[in-house]
Amino acid sequence: MQSTVEYDSNGSIKVSKPNRGQTILKWLIIGSAIFTVVGFFLMDYTGLDLTQAIPMTIDNLGQMFLSPSLNNTTWSNALWQVAVTLSLGFLATILGAIISLFLAFGTAVNLSKPWLSNTIKAFITVIRAVPTVLWVLIFAIAAGLGSVAAVIGMIFHSVAYLVKAYSEAFEEVDEGKIEALRASGASYGHILFQVIVPQTKSYLISWTFLRFEINFGVAVAMGAAAGAGGIGYELFMSSSFYYDMQEVGAITLIILVVAIILELIANRLKVSA
Amino acid sequence: MRQTQTINAKDINIIQKKNLMLLLTVVIIVGLIMLASYITEYNHVDGILSIPAAISWMASNLMFSQSTLANLGSVLRLLWETVLISIVATTTASVFAIVFALMGSSLTYLNKPLMYLAKIIASISRNIPVVAWALILVISFGTNSMTGFLALFFGSFGFLVRAFIETIDEGSRDSVEALNATGATYWHTIFKAVLPGSMPQMFSWILFMIETNIRSATLVGLLTGTGIGYLFDLYYKQLNYEMVTLITLAIVLAVLIIEAISNIIRREIL
């Protein structure tokens, strides 16, 4: 008699059969686990002495967080530099948001033609593939190192991120509402600014603020790596030039506090959206 | 008659109010932009002018000379190193992140103090920017792959914990409740319901993190003198712009290929 019950290697009855997706996922997880283990052996460890590096890191972290102090700069200067970094992030976010809003009208499939939507999407994928720091450095060749290159470079990534978020929010808007307005003879501009934007306003604000939170971190990075100034530059100077761990600690704590405040606001906006 | 008039007047009032609010918002935003421009000494005209300048610069460096192409081998070797660090850092971070997410999720927490501890550790790790990690670690670990690996590890870990907690909270509520009702133990619930249920979404987050990390790895490399970021910095400072363009193109291609692969994987598992 042919059994319809399948047994596994232990002789117990199989109660479920994995589908294609689950089988693939299983092999992917096994594959990445193997890759990770092999990857550790393939990495370049020249000049690494763990017996020295680990105690030194712990010692540095101890100095940073247990006795932070600003030795080469003043509190008022540090706070001013935070304001500079926040302003860089704000400029990139708000200018990016304005550009993104119009690009997103062209990207959302329910408001645009397929060819336009696909063109913008392809364009954005390429923009996103270039790391922000490379954008900033590329613009620095044309505009010189400083806030102009940093803001323009950061705008590129903000646009790539926000267009995707905005257009997905627009696509969620009820098709019936758009149709009703079209039937009543409303113009394209009316549809966009009387229905689409008011309907998705809280999402737009929440996503924009989330990008502002990200851009604060990016602006810190650009200060350290691309001469954009701000608190990131102070961090770079104190760690790479003065080797002053107490100051690195103080600056890191300042950044941490600002970032956590921004994250809390972003979470609040996301919940209410 | 009188009634219609009052309604009309009210309507006008609403529209006026709406326009006033809109005007106020615009004024505030413009004010903030001007304030921010003043603080950062940002010049909007220069900003707009730099875009065509940068595009024409890119176009003029697209024709690679023979000497530039000869360096392709070393570019690809360092690119591979960068990709390797990004993937290994993400997968390692995800293992730790799953444990912390299980401790931090409101569905699967063991006890309250541990839940808050897990959330606080994740929040600190996520909110210290990757650059700060890189600059701190490079002092003691020196310029090798380990520094980049650890910097990316800490950044990804915090982000993944947050993403995984959301995944568990969204996807597993019903199944956890159902299993609790049948009297299943804690570990049964975790391994038979929570993890299998949220694994596809978690893997999707891991793929997203790998894409992000390849870009961050360039930044970390620039600061710590490792990988493709170091090579970029080297030629950038030598003003060898053909090499700069070649490296940028190599990174773009690598990111696009990884994105394409993750999209295929996502389609299969989600």
Interface residues (C-beta under 8 A of the other chain):
Chain A: R20 G21 Q22 I24 L25 L28 I29 S32 A33 F35 T36 G39 F40 L42 M43 D44 Y45 T46 G47 L48 Q52 A53 I54 M56 T57 N60 L61 M64 A83 V84 L86 S87 L88 F90 L91 I94 L95 T125 V126 R128 A129 V130 P131 T132 V133 L134 L137 I138 F139 I141 A142 A143 G146 S147 V148 A149 V151 I152 G217 V220 A221 A224 A225 G229 G230 G232 L235 F236 S239 S240 Y243 M245 V248 T252 I255 L256 A259 I260 E263
Chain B: I29 L32 I33 L35 A36 S37 I39 T40 E41 Y42 N43 D46 G47 L49 S50 I51 A53 A54 W57 M58 E81 L84 I85 I87 V88 T91 T92 S123 I124 R126 N127 I128 P129 V130 V131 A132 L135 I136 L137 V138 I139 S140 F141 G142 T143 N144 S145 M146 F149 P196 M199 P200 F203 I206 R215 S216 T218 L219 L222 L223 T226 G229 F232 Y236 Y241 V244 T248 I251 V252 V255 L256 E259 I265 E268 I269 L270
